[in-house]
Amino acid sequence: MGTHGAAPPRASLRGRTTPGDVRVQKTYHSEQSGRRKNSSMTLSESVANYWELIKPRIVLLLVFTGIAGMLVAYKEAGVAPSALQLLVGFSAVFLGSSGAEVLTNYRDRDIDGIMARTRHRPIPSGRVTPGRALVFGFATSILSVLLAYWFNPLAALFMTIGLVDNVVVYSLWLKRRSWLNIILGGISGGMPVLVGYAAVAGTISPLAVFMSALVIVWIPTHIWSLAIRAKDDYVNAHIPMLPVIVSMRVATVCIAVTSSLLAVFSLAVFFVATVSLFYVVSAVACGAFILGYSVKLAFDRTESTAWTLFKISSPYLAVIFTVLIMNFWIF
């Protein structure tokens, strides 16, 4: 039975309001506000709100890794890239990544309304109603699987795995229960590469697995450094991110370890493919840069350093994948 039009829940325990009551009340008032705001919203405002809802920066980064997977597969197969296939591949990964983000935003609308960092997002701020977000998320997710299936069943399978891992494993199961949310839920971040590679090759190679794993290894450094900056928010929302449940010293050491693994792992491509001196020098330089900031964070343990590490981690991944593409197509 739906709750549309129902009154907000009463405080429990004879007038004392529990954290759960506060969350539900915030969600209720957000939905009511959203209905009022959507009734007077222009088309351009609606498009802008849905664009913000999908978190375009992280989505476009994942799309880039998917396109990189396609380009590497083309090169390994000795086939010229197809503009149509690249367009469909772009659309499939874009829609899949967007759908996953929207569905997790729908699931997290109660805690997003509590956290200062997220309370102005489209759903908790009332600019997109939860119901419309849910429909939009399901529609884009289903369409992404269908577009991936246009290539072959294997690409569709990897797309489905990515969606299930992000929405079910990360958002529904682990995010509010265990610090392993980023470790196990991060598997979805590596799926766009496999979708792109399988779309072209119809199979998976050790190089494709390496590229996918590189994204998965990157995720803890990226997310945990953000979690240090937003620690108070996660505490208020009762989200057990690693920096919330351990000391700052332990958290920063863990980030330094994952950054070390990331830097070393970026050179492990030696085991699965022939790489140029250009790639080696680039990977070493980028790895040293991000590792240097991680070590700095382990020593000074400040939010400002954690924020800087978070901000440079996305460009790091983009550069590594750009260098990989150049390694196979130019050098």
C-alpha positions in Angstrom: 0.0 0.0 0.0 1.3 3.4 -0.9 1.8 6.4 1.4 0.9 9.2 -1.1 -1.3 11.7 0.7 -0.9 10.2 4.1 -0.1 12.3 7.1 3.5 12.4 8.4 4.1 9.7 11.1 3.7 10.6 14.8 6.7 10.7 17.2 7.2 7.4 18.9 7.6 6.5 22.6 5.1 9.0 24.0 6.3 12.1 22.2 10.0 11.3 22.0 11.2 11.4 18.4 13.6 8.7 17.2 16.2 9.1 14.4 13.9 6.9 12.3 11.0 9.2 12.8 13.1 12.2 11.9 14.2 10.6 8.6 10.6 9.6 7.7 9.3 13.0 8.5 12.0 14.7 6.4 11.2 12.3 3.5 7.5 13.0 3.8 7.9 16.8 3.8 10.4 16.5 0.9 7.8 14.6 -1.1 5.1 17.2 -0.4 7.5 20.0 -1.2 8.6 18.2 -4.4 5.0 18.0 -5.6 4.5 21.7 -5.2 7.8 22.6 -6.8 7.4 20.3 -9.8 4.0 21.8 -10.7 5.6 25.2 -11.4 8.9 24.0 -12.9 10.0 24.9 -16.5 11.3 22.2 -18.9 14.8 23.6 -18.7 14.7 23.5 -14.9 13.5 19.9 -15.0 16.2 18.8 -17.3 18.8 20.5 -15.2 17.5 18.8 -12.1 17.5 15.3 -13.6 21.0 16.0 -15.0 22.2 16.9 -11.5 20.4 13.8 -10.2 22.5 11.4 -12.2 25.8 12.8 -10.8 27.2 13.6 -14.3 30.9 13.9 -13.3 31.3 10.4 -11.9 29.0 9.0 -14.6 31.0 10.5 -17.4 34.2 9.2 -15.8 32.8 5.7 -15.8 31.6 6.1 -19.4 35.1 7.1 -20.3 36.5 3.8 -18.8 33.8 2.0 -20.8 34.8 3.7 -24.1 38.5 2.9 -23.2 37.5 -0.8 -23.0 35.9 -0.6 -26.4 39.0 1.1 -28.0 41.4 -1.4 -26.5 39.2 -4.3 -27.7 39.2 -2.8 -31.2 43.0 -2.6 -31.2 43.4 -6.1 -29.9 41.0 -7.4 -32.6 42.7 -5.3 -35.3 39.3 -3.8 -36.3 38.7 -0.1 -37.0 36.3 1.5 -34.5 32.7 1.9 -35.5 31.0 5.2 -34.9 27.6 3.5 -34.4 29.0 1.0 -31.9 30.8 3.7 -30.0 27.6 5.7 -29.8 25.6 2.8 -28.6 28.3 1.8 -26.2 28.5 5.3 -24.8 24.7 5.4 -24.5 24.5 2.0 -22.8 27.1 2.8 -20.1 25.8 6.3 -19.6 22.3 5.1 -19.0 23.4 2.2 -16.8 25.6 4.4 -14.6 23.0 7.1 -14.5 20.3 4.6 -13.6 22.4 3.2 -10.8 23.0 6.6 -9.4 19.4 7.6 -9.5 18.2 4.4 -7.8 20.8 4.8 -5.0 19.7 8.4 -4.6 16.1 7.3 -4.3 17.1 4.7 -1.7 19.2 7.3 0.2 16.7 10.2 0.1 16.1 10.0 3.9 19.8 10.2 4.9 20.6 12.6 2.1 18.1 15.0 3.8 20.1 14.7 7.0 23.6 15.3 5.7 24.7 18.8 5.0 26.7 17.7 1.9 23.7 16.1 0.2 20.6 17.8 1.5 20.4 20.1 -1.5 20.4 17.2 -4.0 17.3 17.1 -6.3 15.3 14.5 -4.3 15.8 15.7 -0.7 15.4 19.4 -1.8 12.1 18.5 -3.4 13.1 19.4 -7.0 12.5 15.8 -8.2 9.8 13.7 -6.5 10.9 10.3 -5.3 8.3 8.6 -7.4 9.5 10.2 -10.6 13.1 9.5 -9.7 12.3 5.8 -9.1 10.6 5.5 -12.6 13.5 7.4 -14.2 16.1 5.1 -12.5 14.3 1.9 -13.5 13.7 3.1 -17.1 17.3 4.1 -17.7 18.7 0.9 -16.1 16.5 -1.3 -18.2 17.3 0.6 -21.4 21.0 0.3 -20.6 20.7 -3.5 -20.4 18.8 -3.6 -23.7 21.4 -1.5 -25.5 24.2 -3.7 -24.1 22.3 -6.8 -25.3 22.2 -5.2 -28.8 25.9 -6.0 -28.8 25.8 -9.5 -27.2 24.5 -11.3 -24.1 27.9 -11.0 -22.4 27.9 -7.2 -22.5 24.3 -7.3 -21.1 25.4 -9.6 -18.3 28.2 -7.3 -17.2 25.8 -4.4 -17.3 23.3 -6.3 -15.1 26.1 -7.3 -12.7 27.1 -3.7 -12.3 23.5 -2.5 -11.6 22.8 -5.3 -9.1 26.1 -4.7 -7.3 25.6 -1.0 -7.0 21.9 -0.9 -6.2 21.4 -4.2 -4.3 24.8 -5.1 -2.7 26.0 -1.5 -2.0 22.9 0.6 -1.5 20.3 -1.8 -0.2 22.5 -4.3 1.7 25.8 -2.9 2.9 25.9 0.9 2.9 24.0 1.2 6.2 25.4 -2.0 7.7 29.2 -2.4 7.1 32.4 -0.6 6.2 32.7 -3.3 3.5 30.1 -1.3 1.5 32.9 0.4 -0.6 34.9 -2.8 -1.1 32.1 -5.1 -2.2 30.0 -2.4 -3.7 33.0 -1.1 -5.7 32.8 -4.1 -8.0 30.2 -2.2 -10.0 32.7 0.5 -10.8 34.7 -1.9 -12.9 31.8 -3.2 -14.9 31.7 -0.3 -17.6 35.2 -1.5 -18.8 34.0 -5.0 -19.2 30.7 -3.9 -20.8 32.7 -1.9 -23.4 35.3 -4.6 -24.0 32.7 -7.4 -24.3 30.6 -5.3 -26.6 33.4 -5.2 -29.2 35.2 -8.5 -28.6 32.3 -10.7 -27.5 34.7 -12.1 -24.8 37.0 -11.0 -22.1 40.8 -10.9 -22.1 43.3 -10.6 -19.2 43.8 -7.0 -20.2 40.1 -6.2 -19.8 40.1 -7.8 -16.4 43.1 -5.7 -15.4 41.5 -2.5 -16.6 38.3 -3.3 -14.7 40.3 -4.2 -11.6 42.2 -0.9 -11.8 38.9 1.0 -11.3 37.9 -1.2 -8.4 41.2 -0.7 -6.7 40.9 3.1 -7.2 37.5 3.4 -5.5 38.5 3.0 -1.8 41.1 5.9 -2.1 38.5 8.0 -3.8 35.6 7.4 -1.4 37.4 7.1 1.9 39.2 10.4 1.4 35.8 12.0 0.8 34.4 10.2 3.9 37.1 11.9 6.0 35.9 15.3 4.8 32.3 14.4 5.3 32.8 12.3 8.5 30.3 14.3 10.6 27.6 13.8 8.0 28.1 10.1 7.9 28.1 10.0 11.7 24.8 11.9 11.8 23.3 9.6 9.2 24.7 6.4 10.9 26.6 5.3 7.8 29.5 3.1 8.8 32.1 4.3 6.3 35.6 3.2 7.3 36.7 6.7 8.6 33.7 6.8 10.8 34.3 3.5 12.6 38.0 3.7 13.1 40.4 6.3 14.3 41.8 9.0 11.9 45.2 7.4 12.1 43.9 4.0 11.1 41.7 5.5 8.3 44.6 7.5 6.8 46.9 4.5 6.9 44.3 2.4 5.1 44.0 5.1 2.4 47.8 5.2 2.1 47.8 1.4 1.7 45.1 1.4 -1.0 46.8 4.2 -2.8 50.0 2.2 -2.8 48.2 -0.8 -4.2 46.7 1.5 -6.9 50.1 2.9 -7.9 51.7 -0.6 -8.0 48.7 -2.1 -9.7 48.8 0.5 -12.5 52.1 -1.1 -13.5 50.9 -4.6 -13.3 49.7 -4.3 -16.9 53.2 -5.7 -17.6 51.7 -9.2 -16.9 48.9 -9.0 -19.4 50.1 -6.8 -22.2 53.1 -5.1 -23.8 53.4 -1.5 -22.7 55.5 1.4 -23.9 58.1 3.5 -22.0 55.6 6.3 -22.3 53.0 4.3 -20.3 55.5 3.3 -17.7 56.8 6.8 -17.1 53.3 8.2 -17.0 52.0 5.5 -14.6 55.0 6.0 -12.3 54.5 9.8 -12.3 50.8 9.6 -11.6 51.2 6.9 -9.0 53.9 8.9 -7.2 51.7 12.0 -7.2 48.6 10.3 -5.7 50.7 8.2 -3.3 52.5 11.3 -2.1 49.2 13.0 -1.2 48.1 9.8 0.6 51.3 9.7 2.6 50.9 13.4 3.4 47.4 12.6 4.6 48.7 9.8 6.8 51.0 12.2 8.5 49.0 15.4 8.9 45.5 13.7 9.1 43.6 16.9 8.1 40.3 17.2 6.2 41.9 19.7 3.8 44.5 17.1 2.6 41.8 14.4 2.4 39.7 16.8 0.3 42.6 17.5 -2.0 43.2 13.7 -2.4 39.6 13.2 -3.3 39.7 16.0 -5.9 42.8 14.6 -7.6 41.8 11.0 -7.6 39.2 11.3 -10.4 41.7 13.1 -12.8 44.2 10.4 -11.9 41.9 7.6 -13.1 41.1 9.6 -16.3 44.8 10.2 -17.0 45.7 6.5 -16.5 43.0 5.4 -18.9 44.0 8.0 -21.4 47.6 6.8 -21.3 46.4 3.2 -21.7 44.5 4.2 -24.8 47.5 6.1 -26.2 49.8 3.2 -25.4 47.8 0.8 -27.6 46.8 3.2 -30.4 49.9 5.5 -30.7 53.0 4.0 -29.1 
